[in-house]
Each structure stands twice: as C-alpha cells, then as structure tokens.
Amino acid sequence: MSSETSSNNSAQSELQLKQIEEAAKLAFENNDYFVQILDTIIAISLAQPINNTKLQTQCLKFIYKSFVSKEISSFSLRTANSVKLVVTLSRFIINEEAHINSENISYNLIEKSIAIFAATFDLMFLHLIDNPDKEIWQKISTLKDFLIAKFLTAYPLPPLNKDTDLYRSIGCKISILRLFGRIIKTQLPPPQQQTIETEDFDDATDISIALVSKDHPFLYTSSLNNQSHMLIDMLFTLLSKDLLLPTSLFSTIAAVLMTLFKLRPNFLSNVFMNFILAYESQYKMLPRFETNALKARLNRRFNDRIDKVLMTMLLNRGFIEKDPPLKARFSNKLSYMVEKSNKQKKRGILSLENDEVDDVEGLNKKQKLNHLSVDFYDESSIVKAETFKDLYQLISPHDALASFDISTLPSDLLNRIIITAISNVDSAKLNKALNLVASRYENLYARIKMKEIESQPEEKGNDDKLVKIEDESDEEDYDPTSVKSEVKPQNNSDDDFDFELESKNFELPLPKFADPREKKDQLKLIVDNFISNSVKSGADKRWLKVLSRLATRGTKLNSEISDYIRDSLFSYFKQDIKGRIDDVIAWLNEEYYDEFIVNKKCESDMKESTYFKYTSLVLDFLVPFIEPADRNIFIRLLSEIPFIDLELISKLKSICMDPIRYKLGFQPLLYLLMFRPPVFDYCVDFLTELYKIAVEKNDDQLKTECENYLKKYKPDAVQSSS
C-alpha cells in the first residue's frame, strides 16, 4: 500500500513539474499570460516544503529567466511584478545555517534566490516610488540587511573559521556582491540630475534615489545614503586586508567597483584609483589552513592580471587623461606589472621562485599575528551530523589525525598523552575548544528535542486535553499553600521524586552590610585590578575616562576613595608620562571641569583644589626628566591644561636656568605669550623674576634669553633692572 502511495505521489509530482514547464513556456511566448502564471507559480512555491528541491528549482527557474535573463522583455511588466517576489525570496534566503543544514535545503536554490534579488532590487525600488507600501519595503530592507550581515561568513554553508569561510560559498558571495553594487547604485544619486518621464523608463534607465520626491513617506531618507557609503567602505576594507582573496571574489569586486566608478564617480573614484595603484598580491597572506601552494600562485597571478586589466582600461578609455601625474603613475605601475608577468611566464607556474616576496620576514610576522585569532580549522558551534566525531572534531577532515583510531592505543600511553597535552596547551585555547564543544552539544540537544516534538503532534494534543480535564476537575480543590505531584512525568528518571512539596512564602535574605573599611578595600582591589589588567592587555584607553569620572563624579561622598583612584591614575601615568600625555591632559581637564564648571567653585579656591594639586604633581614629576626631543609634548601640556598661574609657571624655573635645557623652558613661555592671553601677565612676571636672578648671579646666558623676550613684551622691566 505504501509503495502504491509513493508511486502516486511521484507521478503527481512529475505531472506538476511538467505543467509548470509548459506554463513557463506559454508565458515567455505570450507575455499577456505572464502575470497570471507568475502568481500561480509563486503560490505553488509557497505551498510546497522548502526542501522539495525539484519543484522549487522549477519555480525559481521560471522567475530567474523572467527577471534575470529578461525573457520577459517588457520593463514595465517586470517592474510592476517585482515586489511579488519578496516573500518567496525571503523564504529561501533568511534561514540560519543550522536550519539549512538540517533541512537539506539546496545551496543552488539559495544562490539563485540571491541572484534574483540582486537583479530586481532596483525594479522594486522604482515600483515603490510611485506605489508606496511600507510593509513591502520593510521586508526588502530585512532581506537586504540579512545578506549584508552574512557576506563575510560561509552562509549558507555551516561555518568553519573566519579565514577559511572567506574562500567558501563563493557562488552566494558573488551574488551578494552584485546585490551590493545594485544597492549602492540605487541608493546614491548620479553626478548629474536626471529628468525622466515615467513612460520613458527602460533597462538603460539609471534608477537611483534622485527619482524619489522629498515628500515620499519612507524612501527619501539619509539612512539609505549612509548604508551605501558603508557598503563601499566594506568592499575597500576587504580589498585592503592582508588576506589573499580568491580570484572569483576579487574579480567580482573589481567589476562592481568599475561599474560604480563609471556611474557614481563622485563617491569612490579617488579611493578606487589608489587601490589599483597600491594593490600587490605578493604581500597578501593565505588563510591559515590553506596548504595548496599552486592554488595560491594561481590566485596571485590572476589577481594581478585583473589589476593590470583595470589599469589598462583607465589608461585607454581616457578616465585619467586630464591628470598627467596620475597617468604617469599608472603607466609606471603597468610597466612594472607587465615585466613581472613576463618573468613569471618564463619561470613557469610550478617554479618555487613564483613565491618570491621582497619582505619575507615581515610577511611571515604579519601572518603569524593575523592568525592568532584563528585557533582551529572548524570553529563552528553547529553540529553538522549527529555523531560524536562531529561533536568533538575541531581539525580539518583532511588532516591525517581525523581518521586515526585512538582506541588502538594502550590506555597507559593514552593517559600520558592526555596529561602531557593538557599540561602544555594554552589555557585560553583549551577554554575556547571546550566552549565550542559545549555550544555544539546545546545545538544538537535543541535539534533533537525539536524533532521529538515535531514527530509526536497527536500525542502532544492528547496530553494537552488530559491536562485541561484535570485542571477543570481540580480547580475548586486547589490549595496554593500545598502542591502535591499527582501525575508522574513520562521521564522514568524522575520516578523516585514522588513526594509532597510544601510551598511556603519565600523571601530573599537581606544582603549583608559591609563595613566602610571592607567597602574601601574592595573598591581599591577593583581599581588595582582594572589598571593592572588594562596595562597588560594593551586595551584601548576608555577605562581611563571611566576611572577619572568615577573619581570626580562617582565617589563624591567618600573623598578617601576618590583620592585613591586619583593616586592610582597618577602612578599609572608616571610609568610612561611622556607616552601618556594625552591621557594626563584629559584627566586634568576632567578634574577642572568637575570642580569649577559643574560645582562652580571660585578661582580664589584654586590653590586648595584637587586640580591644582595634581597639576603641580604632574609638572614636578615631568620637569626633571624632560628632554629637548620632548618639546612638543611639553608645549601641549602647558597649552591644553585649563588653568595655569604664576605658581605653576614658576615650576619651569629649573629648566630655564639649566645651561643645556634652557631652550626647552623658554619655548613654552613664548607659546603662552603669543597664544594664551589670560596667562600673559604671569609669563611676563616670571620672566622679570628670572631676569633679576640672572643679574644677581651674573648669568649672561639666562640674562640674554630673558632680555630677548622682555624687550619685546615688557621693555620697562629691562630698563629698570639696568
């Protein structure tokens, strides 16, 4: 009986496929039937399971021929019906890798769906200009954002690692790149505004945001412009990465950018030409687990050839004719590339000399640093098959160890291997591996549970009815203070837990109050760990801003803690005060802002302020160690701290009187005299005092230097001293 049913289903499926094929043929021969047939085929596709590959392939084949191959020649007909495809395309495209893998969804169906979306995006955009539908646009945006997010992954294949994933799923990546080109072209205006009548639209029309009126409900927005710029940046960032791109991907990016260079030159011409001039495939690295040297040589050679084609096109088509210096640079680079290509041809592709790199050591070092973030070949958190091997395997399936049967080893030898391996492995790498296996286990467990639920729909329905009847019968006797487990769960492992559970009012215990000393000790420990960990990791310096604001604004009720944070910051700065001068300036500005702007202290209280105290400490620490090479650092500090008076300026006295470093003291003074008027009088008073000291000590060098400034800014001081 089952074989008869199966044969009937197969015959029905074959009949349906034949009907779709005949309907498609009719639509292409007579476009009057196109709309009706398209609606029917979309309805059939949506009604059938997504993994019914034969039928779904036939449906998408018709849509592909209609919109991508343009076998429906009418531009207006394709435009008007393009938005009907959104739901169907979303159904194929927006799926997580685990779902695609478990449901055996055809890779070709997803690739073809992306290609259709890329070919129809501008048609959908054009249709929505005159026929606004916010719900449809939201679906288009969701589909667009999903593909942008998946571009650098292995989607729709299960992920491995970020380097290898760039070399996988190339077909889908190429379709996504073409979509990027269409998005950028559509969402950015052309160099010259176009005026096109509605009836004049055809395949040659440059569809762009310039056609959208300012009162459009949702298309006239700056977010589309920003997204296009983000995509342009993404493409150039990918090209400038140290990783060697596969030629198929590189050539598609080059083709997309060349099209945009011709249609939207005002947005990327300079960056595009700089990329062509700067590209050098020989300095690009291979993915960490790529071992095929011949494949790498071919990639490099063909990428260089594409770069050479781009240069030839720009030179011969007159794109850079008006810029002779740029044209000369392109000509020189082209000559270099031709000569390099000729040498490679003479050597032959199998020659090891093709791997020559000018800076081998630098490239190897860069490659080593780049690969620190990739520890394992398979870093996926998705189990590809429900086996222990797939659960635990992190190495490549082509690795010899992957097929090694470890059960053949004696147990004592196996124990020694495991102990030695664990004692020598990097703890961070081991933790990463364990987390990957744990994630895979959770993924596998969730999938198995989902299958169990889906395979028992009737039994679940009966259980729901039983629970409902029991709830109704026991509703009146329900006592919230005492709950007894009447019905045993199906899981036999819980049979021993058939006991009465007393339900009492539960209250969380009050937190233990720490005494002030414990609070201070804990906070000091946090601050110390924060600084020490940040110094070790070489992280960015946002934590400095956090600590400085915590000292000024977050701990005002406890001055001891605030001062501890400040002292810790100052100790950190002292370790390399010249290299951390930017952070010192930011910290002192924060102190001044809190005291005199937020809390509005008077400047008469300056001498007792926290700002004055730590500014004095910074200068006292810096002045003895400052050298002539640090002139710019010193000038920056004195010019950018928010307040400075005679007492702070006087801390320069030891430098100004130093016969070797005196220039280093007078140069900041000159800067303050010229560009910081509020401290002009302080500087003049300081110079006058220095001049008197020079006269008393008969220091001709100091006297001459002071006279040079005083004669210009306060001549009376020199005359009175004389």
C-alpha positions in Angstrom: 0.0 0.0 0.0 2.8 2.4 0.9 4.7 1.7 -2.4 1.5 2.4 -4.3 1.0 5.7 -2.5 4.6 6.6 -3.1 4.3 5.9 -6.8 1.2 8.0 -7.0 2.9 11.0 -5.3 5.9 10.6 -7.6 3.6 10.6 -10.7 1.7 13.6 -9.3 4.9 15.5 -8.7 6.2 14.8 -12.2 2.9 16.0 -13.7 3.1 19.2 -11.6 6.7 19.8 -12.9 5.6 19.3 -16.4 2.7 21.7 -16.0 5.0 24.4 -14.6 7.4 23.9 -17.5 4.5 24.3 -20.1 3.1 27.3 -18.3 6.5 29.0 -18.3 6.9 28.3 -22.0 3.4 29.9 -22.6 4.3 33.0 -20.5 7.5 33.6 -22.5 5.8 33.1 -25.8 2.8 35.4 -24.9 3.5 38.0 -22.2 -0.2 38.5 -21.7 -0.3 35.4 -19.6 2.8 36.3 -17.6 1.1 37.9 -14.5 -1.4 35.0 -14.1 1.3 32.4 -14.4 3.7 34.2 -12.1 1.1 34.4 -9.4 0.3 30.7 -9.8 3.9 29.6 -9.6 4.6 31.8 -6.6 1.6 30.3 -4.8 2.8 26.8 -5.7 6.3 27.5 -4.3 4.9 29.0 -1.1 2.6 26.0 -0.6 5.3 23.3 -1.0 8.1 22.5 1.5 11.2 24.5 1.0 13.3 21.2 0.7 11.2 20.0 -2.2 14.2 20.7 -4.4 12.8 19.6 -7.8 9.7 21.6 -7.7 11.3 24.7 -6.0 14.1 24.6 -8.6 11.5 24.6 -11.4 9.6 27.6 -9.8 12.8 29.6 -9.3 14.0 28.7 -12.8 10.9 30.5 -14.3 11.4 33.6 -12.0 15.1 33.7 -12.9 14.5 33.5 -16.6 11.8 36.2 -16.3 13.7 38.8 -14.3 17.5 38.0 -14.6 17.7 36.6 -18.1 14.9 39.1 -19.1 13.0 36.6 -21.2 10.1 38.9 -20.3 11.2 41.8 -22.4 8.7 44.4 -21.1 10.5 46.6 -18.5 7.2 47.9 -17.0 5.8 44.3 -16.6 8.9 43.2 -14.7 8.9 46.4 -12.6 5.2 46.1 -11.7 5.5 42.4 -10.6 9.0 42.5 -8.9 7.6 43.2 -5.4 5.6 39.9 -5.6 8.9 38.0 -5.3 9.9 39.4 -1.9 8.1 36.8 0.3 9.3 33.9 -1.8 12.9 35.1 -1.9 12.9 35.7 1.9 11.6 32.2 2.5 14.7 30.8 0.8 17.3 33.3 1.9 16.5 34.2 5.5 17.5 30.9 7.2 20.1 30.2 9.7 23.0 27.8 8.7 21.8 25.1 11.2 18.3 25.1 9.7 19.6 25.0 6.1 21.9 22.1 7.1 19.3 20.1 9.0 16.6 20.5 6.4 18.9 19.8 3.4 17.9 22.9 1.6 19.6 23.1 -1.8 22.6 25.5 -2.0 21.7 26.3 -5.6 18.2 27.4 -4.6 19.6 30.0 -2.2 22.2 31.2 -4.6 19.6 31.6 -7.4 17.3 33.5 -5.0 20.1 36.0 -4.1 20.8 36.4 -7.8 17.1 37.2 -8.5 17.0 39.7 -5.6 20.2 41.4 -6.9 18.6 41.7 -10.4 15.3 43.0 -9.1 16.3 45.3 -6.2 16.2 48.5 -8.4 13.0 47.4 -10.0 11.4 47.0 -6.6 12.8 50.4 -5.6 11.3 52.0 -8.7 7.9 50.4 -8.2 7.7 51.7 -4.6 8.5 55.3 -5.7 5.0 55.6 -7.3 3.3 52.8 -5.3 4.4 53.3 -1.6 4.0 50.2 0.5 5.9 50.4 3.8 5.3 46.8 4.7 6.9 45.6 1.5 9.8 48.0 1.9 10.3 46.7 5.4 10.6 43.1 4.1 13.0 44.2 1.4 15.1 46.0 4.0 15.2 43.0 6.3 16.3 40.8 3.4 19.0 43.3 2.4 20.3 43.7 6.0 20.4 39.9 6.4 22.6 39.4 3.3 24.9 42.3 4.3 25.4 40.6 7.7 26.1 37.2 6.1 28.5 38.4 3.4 31.8 37.6 5.2 30.5 34.3 6.6 30.2 30.9 4.9 26.4 31.3 4.5 24.5 29.2 3.6 27.1 26.6 4.4 27.9 25.8 8.1 30.8 28.0 9.3 34.3 26.8 9.9 36.7 29.7 10.7 36.8 33.3 9.5 39.7 32.8 7.2 38.5 29.7 5.5 34.9 30.9 5.3 36.1 33.7 3.0 37.0 31.0 0.5 33.8 29.1 0.8 30.3 29.6 -0.6 31.8 31.7 -3.4 28.6 31.4 -5.6 26.5 33.1 -3.0 29.2 35.7 -2.2 29.3 36.7 -5.9 25.5 37.1 -6.0 25.7 39.2 -2.8 28.4 41.4 -4.3 26.3 42.0 -7.3 23.4 43.0 -5.0 25.8 45.4 -3.2 26.6 47.0 -6.5 22.9 47.4 -7.3 22.1 48.8 -3.8 25.0 51.4 -3.9 24.0 52.5 -7.4 20.3 52.8 -6.5 20.7 54.5 -3.1 23.2 57.1 -4.3 22.4 59.9 -6.7 24.2 60.1 -10.1 26.6 63.0 -10.7 24.1 64.9 -12.8 20.4 65.2 -12.0 18.2 63.3 -14.5 14.7 64.3 -15.6 12.9 61.2 -16.9 9.2 60.9 -17.7 7.5 57.8 -16.3 6.7 56.4 -19.7 10.4 56.6 -20.7 11.7 54.0 -18.2 13.6 51.1 -19.8 16.6 48.8 -19.0 19.0 51.6 -19.8 17.5 53.9 -17.2 19.8 54.8 -14.3 17.4 54.1 -11.4 18.5 56.0 -8.3 17.3 57.8 -5.2 17.4 61.0 -7.4 14.0 59.9 -8.7 12.4 60.0 -5.3 10.5 63.1 -4.3 11.2 64.8 -1.0 7.7 64.1 0.3 7.9 60.3 -0.2 6.8 58.5 3.0 9.8 56.3 3.5 12.3 56.2 0.6 13.6 59.8 0.9 15.9 59.2 3.9 19.6 59.7 4.7 19.9 56.2 6.1 20.0 54.8 2.5 22.8 57.1 1.6 24.7 56.1 4.8 24.2 52.4 4.1 25.6 52.8 0.6 28.7 54.5 1.9 29.1 51.7 4.5 29.0 49.1 1.7 31.6 51.0 -0.3 33.8 51.1 2.8 33.2 47.4 3.4 34.4 46.5 -0.1 37.6 48.6 0.1 38.3 47.3 3.6 38.0 43.7 2.3 40.4 44.5 -0.6 42.9 46.2 1.7 43.0 43.3 4.2 46.2 41.2 4.5 44.3 38.1 3.4 44.6 37.0 -0.3 41.2 37.0 -1.9 40.1 34.1 -4.2 40.2 35.3 -7.8 36.5 34.8 -8.4 35.7 37.1 -5.5 38.4 39.6 -6.4 37.2 39.8 -10.0 33.6 40.3 -8.9 34.5 43.1 -6.5 36.6 44.8 -9.2 33.8 44.5 -11.8 31.3 46.0 -9.3 33.6 48.9 -8.4 34.4 49.6 -12.0 30.7 49.9 -12.8 30.2 52.2 -9.9 33.3 54.2 -10.9 31.6 54.9 -14.2 28.1 55.5 -12.8 28.9 57.1 -9.4 32.5 58.5 -9.8 31.9 61.3 -7.2 31.7 58.8 -4.4 34.6 56.4 -4.9 36.9 57.5 -7.8 39.9 58.5 -5.7 39.8 55.5 -3.4 39.3 53.2 -6.4 42.3 54.5 -8.3 44.5 54.5 -5.1 43.5 50.8 -4.6 44.5 49.9 -8.2 47.9 51.6 -7.8 48.6 50.1 -4.3 47.5 46.5 -4.8 50.3 43.9 -4.6 49.1 40.3 -4.4 52.6 39.1 -3.4 52.2 40.7 0.0 48.8 39.1 0.7 48.6 36.1 3.1 46.9 32.7 2.6 44.2 31.5 5.0 45.8 29.7 8.0 44.8 26.2 7.0 45.4 26.6 3.2 48.2 24.3 2.2 47.8 24.3 -1.6 50.8 26.4 -2.8 49.8 26.1 -6.5 46.3 27.4 -5.8 47.9 30.4 -4.1 50.2 31.1 -7.0 47.3 31.0 -9.4 45.2 33.3 -7.2 48.0 35.8 -7.1 48.7 35.6 -10.8 45.1 36.1 -11.8 44.5 38.9 -9.3 47.5 40.7 -10.7 46.1 40.2 -14.2 42.8 41.7 -13.2 44.6 44.7 -11.6 46.5 45.0 -14.9 43.3 45.0 -16.9 41.8 47.8 -14.7 44.9 49.9 -15.2 44.8 49.4 -19.0 41.1 50.3 -19.1 41.6 53.5 -17.1 44.6 54.5 -19.3 43.0 53.6 -22.7 39.5 54.9 -22.0 40.6 58.4 -21.1 39.4 58.3 -17.5 42.7 59.9 -16.2 43.6 61.8 -19.3 43.2 65.2 -17.5 45.7 64.3 -14.7 49.2 63.8 -16.2 51.0 63.0 -12.9 48.4 60.3 -12.1 48.6 59.0 -15.7 52.4 58.7 -15.3 52.0 56.7 -12.1 49.5 54.3 -13.8 51.9 53.9 -16.7 54.8 53.1 -14.4 52.8 50.6 -12.4 51.5 48.9 -15.6 55.1 48.6 -17.0 56.1 47.0 -13.7 53.2 44.6 -13.8 53.9 43.6 -17.4 57.6 43.0 -16.6 56.6 40.9 -13.5 54.2 38.9 -15.6 56.8 38.1 -18.2 59.2 36.9 -15.6 56.6 34.6 -14.1 55.8 33.2 -17.5 59.4 32.4 -18.1 59.8 30.6 -14.8 56.6 28.6 -15.2 53.7 28.3 -12.7 55.2 25.2 -10.9 58.5 27.0 -10.1 59.0 27.8 -6.4 60.5 31.1 -7.4 57.0 32.4 -8.0 56.6 32.6 -4.2 59.3 35.3 -4.1 58.4 38.2 -1.7 60.6 41.3 -1.1 60.0 41.2 2.6 59.5 37.5 3.6 60.2 38.1 7.3 57.7 41.0 7.5 55.0 39.0 5.7 55.6 35.9 8.0 55.4 38.1 11.1 52.2 39.7 9.9 50.7 36.3 9.0 51.5 35.0 12.4 49.8 37.9 14.2 46.8 37.7 11.9 46.3 34.0 12.7 46.3 34.5 16.5 42.6 34.9 16.4 42.0 31.6 14.5 42.9 28.5 16.6 41.0 25.7 15.0 40.0 24.7 11.5 36.4 24.1 12.5 35.3 26.8 15.0 31.6 26.3 14.2 29.1 25.9 17.1 26.8 23.9 14.8 27.0 20.1 14.6 27.0 19.0 11.0 25.9 15.4 11.8 24.6 13.7 14.9 27.8 11.8 15.7 30.4 12.0 18.4 33.1 12.7 15.8 31.3 15.8 14.5 30.6 16.9 18.1 34.3 16.9 19.1 36.3 17.3 15.9 37.9 20.8 15.5 40.6 19.8 13.0 40.2 19.6 9.2 38.6 16.3 7.9 41.6 16.1 5.5 44.0 16.0 8.4 45.6 12.6 9.0 44.6 12.7 12.7 41.0 12.9 11.7 41.0 9.3 10.5 43.3 8.0 13.3 41.6 5.4 15.6 42.7 6.4 19.1 41.1 3.3 20.6 44.0 1.2 19.3 46.4 2.9 21.7 47.1 1.3 25.1 45.3 3.0 28.0 48.5 3.9 29.9 50.0 5.6 26.8 46.7 7.4 26.1 46.7 8.7 29.7 50.3 10.0 29.3 49.4 11.7 26.0 46.4 13.4 27.5 48.2 14.6 30.7 51.1 15.9 28.6 48.8 17.7 26.2 46.7 19.3 28.9 49.8 20.5 30.8 51.3 22.1 27.7 48.3 23.6 26.0 47.5 27.3 26.3 44.6 27.7 28.8 42.8 30.2 26.6 42.9 27.9 23.6 41.7 25.0 25.7 38.8 27.0 27.1 37.9 28.1 23.6 37.8 24.4 22.5 35.7 23.4 25.4 33.2 26.2 24.8 32.9 25.2 21.1 32.1 21.6 22.1 29.6 22.8 24.7 27.9 25.1 22.1 27.7 22.2 19.7 26.1 20.0 22.4 23.5 22.6 23.1 22.8 23.0 19.4 22.5 19.2 19.0 20.3 18.8 22.0 17.9 21.6 20.8 17.6 20.0 17.4 16.8 16.5 18.8 14.2 18.0 21.1 12.6 19.8 18.2 12.5 16.6 16.2 10.8 14.8 19.1 8.2 17.5 19.4 7.5 17.5 15.6 7.3 13.7 15.4 4.6 13.4 18.2 1.9 16.0 17.4 -1.1 13.8 18.1 0.3 12.5 21.4 1.0 16.1 22.5 -2.5 17.1 21.6 -3.9 14.3 23.8 -1.7 15.3 26.7 -3.0 18.9 26.4 -6.6 17.6 26.6 -5.8 15.4 29.6 -4.2 18.4 31.4 -7.2 20.5 30.6 -9.7 18.0 32.0 -7.6 17.5 35.2 -7.3 21.3 35.6 -11.1 21.7 35.4 -11.8 18.8 37.8 -9.3 20.1 40.4 -9.9 23.8 40.0 -12.2 24.1 43.1 -9.9 22.0 45.3 -6.8 23.9 44.5 -4.8 25.0 47.6 -2.0 27.4 46.8 -0.1 26.6 50.0 0.2 22.9 49.3 1.0 21.3 46.0 1.2 17.5 45.5 2.6 15.8 42.5 -0.3 13.7 41.3 0.7 12.9 37.7 4.2 11.4 37.2 6.1 12.7 34.3 6.9 10.5 31.4 10.7 10.6 32.1 11.5 7.5 34.1 14.5 9.2 35.7 12.1 11.3 37.9 10.1 8.3 39.3 11.9 8.4 42.6 10.8 12.0 43.3 7.1 11.3 44.2 6.9 13.2 47.4 4.9 16.1 48.8 6.4 19.5 48.3 5.4 22.1 50.8 5.1 25.5 49.2 5.8 28.3 51.6 6.2 32.1 51.1 9.8 32.5 50.1 11.7 35.7 50.8 15.2 36.6 49.7 17.5 37.2 52.7 18.6 40.7 53.3 22.1 41.4 51.9 25.0 41.5 54.4 26.1 45.1 55.0 29.8 45.6 54.6 31.5 48.0 57.0 33.2 51.1 55.5 36.6 49.6 55.7 35.6 46.5 53.7 34.0 48.7 51.0 37.1 50.7 50.7 39.3 47.6 50.5 37.1 46.0 47.8 37.0 49.2 45.7 40.7 49.6 46.0 41.1 46.0 44.8 38.8 46.6 41.8 40.7 49.8 40.8 44.1 48.0 41.1 42.9 45.0 39.0 41.3 47.3 36.5 44.6 49.2 35.9 46.9 46.2 36.0 44.7 44.1 33.6 44.4 47.1 31.2 48.1 47.7 31.2 48.8 44.0 30.5 46.3 43.6 27.7 47.2 46.8 25.9 43.5 47.6 25.6 42.1 50.9 24.4 42.1 53.8 27.0 38.4 54.2 27.5 38.9 52.8 31.0 41.0 55.9 31.9 38.0 58.1 31.2 35.8 55.8 33.3 38.2 55.9 36.3 38.7 59.7 36.0 35.0 60.3 36.0 34.5 57.8 38.8 37.0 59.8 40.9 35.3 63.2 40.1 31.6 62.3 39.9 31.0 58.8 41.2 32.6 58.8 44.6 31.9 62.3 45.9 30.6 61.1 49.2 33.9 59.4 50.0 37.0 61.6 49.4 39.4 58.8 50.5 38.2 56.5 47.7 38.3 59.4 45.2 41.9 60.3 46.2 42.9 56.6 46.0 41.6 56.4 42.4 43.5 59.7 41.5 46.7 58.4 43.1 46.4 55.1 41.2 45.9 57.0 37.9 48.9 59.2 38.7 51.0 56.2 39.5 50.0 54.6 36.1 50.9 57.9 34.3 54.3 58.0 36.0 55.3 54.7 34.4 55.4 56.5 31.0 54.3 60.0 31.4 55.6 61.2 28.0 53.8 58.5 26.1 50.6 59.0 28.1 50.5 62.8 28.0 47.2 62.8 26.1 45.5 60.8 28.9 47.1 63.1 31.5 45.7 66.2 29.8 42.2 64.6 29.5 42.3 63.6 33.2 43.3 67.1 34.4 40.6 68.7 32.2 38.1 66.3 33.8 39.2 67.4 37.3 38.9 71.1 36.4 35.5 70.6 34.7 34.1 68.9 37.8 35.3 71.4 40.3 35.0 74.7 38.5 32.3 74.2 35.9 29.9 71.6 37.4 30.4 72.5 41.1 31.1 76.2 40.3 34.0 76.7 42.8 35.6 80.1 42.8 39.0 80.5 41.3 40.1 82.0 44.6 39.9 78.4 46.0 42.2 77.2 43.2 45.2 76.6 45.5 43.2 74.1 47.6 41.6 72.4 44.6 42.3 68.8 43.6 43.0 70.1 40.0 45.8 72.3 41.3 47.3 69.6 43.5 47.6 67.0 40.7 48.7 69.5 38.1 51.5 70.5 40.4 52.4 66.9 40.9 52.5 66.2 37.2 54.8 69.2 36.5 57.0 68.3 39.4 57.4 64.8 38.1 57.8 65.8 34.4 60.2 68.7 34.6 63.3 66.9 35.9 63.0 64.3 33.1 62.0 66.5 30.1 64.5 66.5 27.2 64.8 68.7 24.1 63.2 65.9 22.0 60.1 66.3 24.1 59.5 69.9 23.3 56.1 69.3 21.6 54.8 67.2 24.4 55.7 69.9 27.0 54.2 72.7 24.9 51.0 70.7 24.5 50.7 70.1 28.2 51.1 73.7 29.2 48.8 74.9 26.4 46.0 72.5 26.9 45.6 72.3 30.7 42.6 74.5 31.5 44.2 76.7 34.2 47.7 77.9 34.8 49.0 80.7 37.1 52.3 82.1 38.2 53.0 79.4 40.7 52.6 76.6 38.1 54.6 78.6 35.5 57.4 79.0 38.1 57.9 75.3 38.0 59.8 75.9 34.7 62.5 77.8 36.6 64.9 74.8 36.9 64.7 74.2 33.1 65.1 77.8 32.2 68.2 78.1 34.4 69.7 74.8 33.1 72.5 75.7 30.7 71.7 72.7 28.4 67.9 72.6 28.5 67.1 76.3 28.8 65.6 76.5 25.3 63.1 73.9 26.4 61.9 76.2 29.1 61.6 79.4 27.1 59.8 77.9 24.1 56.6 77.0 26.0 56.8 80.5 27.5 56.9 82.0 24.1 53.9 79.9 23.1 51.9 81.0 26.1 52.8 84.7 25.5 51.6 84.5 21.9 48.6 82.2 22.1 47.2 82.3 25.6 46.4 85.9 26.6 45.0 85.1 30.1 48.4 84.0 31.3 50.4 86.8 29.5 51.0 88.8 32.7 52.0 85.7 34.7 54.6 84.8 32.0 56.0 88.4 32.0 56.2 88.4 35.8 58.1 85.1 35.6 60.5 86.4 33.0 61.1 89.5 35.1 61.9 87.4 38.1 64.2 85.2 36.1 65.9 88.4 34.7 66.6 89.7 38.2 68.1 86.3 39.2 70.3 86.3 36.1 71.6 89.8 37.0 72.2 88.8 40.6 74.1 85.6 39.7 75.8 87.3 36.7 74.4 84.5 34.4 74.9 86.1 30.9 73.1 83.2 29.1 70.0 83.5 31.2 70.1 87.3 31.1 70.4 87.4 27.3 67.5 84.9 26.9 65.2 86.9 29.2 66.1 90.2 27.6 65.1 88.8 24.2 61.6 88.3 25.4 61.2 91.3 27.8 62.4 93.8 25.2 59.5 92.7 23.1 56.8 92.2 25.7 57.8 94.5 28.7 60.7 96.8 27.8 60.3 98.7 31.2 61.5 95.6 33.1 64.8 95.6 31.4 65.4 99.3 31.7 64.5 99.4 35.4 66.8 96.5 36.2 69.6 98.2 34.3 
